[in-house]
Amino acid sequence: MTTITIHIDKKENAELLEKMLRELSFIEEIEVSSNDDAKVNEPRGSYGRLKKSLEQIEGNSIFNEISDPSDWQRNLRNEW
């Protein structure tokens, strides 16, 4: 077994690299450590905030009352 240690400056880049490495069949184990554990990591930008909000919502509970999306949209447009 060979161990490689990599230092990455941004958390987003580290998460991307970790996802890529997990897809490789010959990787046996990935260990992630961070020096920023004491900081609260708030997402930056609207994409990060939106992603965090959607991750907090359980499953598909947002739109489960919509049975026909086309009809639902048509009704929204009729309200204007």
Buried (B, 14 or more C-beta within 10 A) or exposed (E): EEEEEEEBEEEEEBEEBEEEEEEEEEEEEEEEEEEEEEEEEEEEEEEEEEEEEEEEEEEEEEEEEEEEEEEEEEEEEEEE
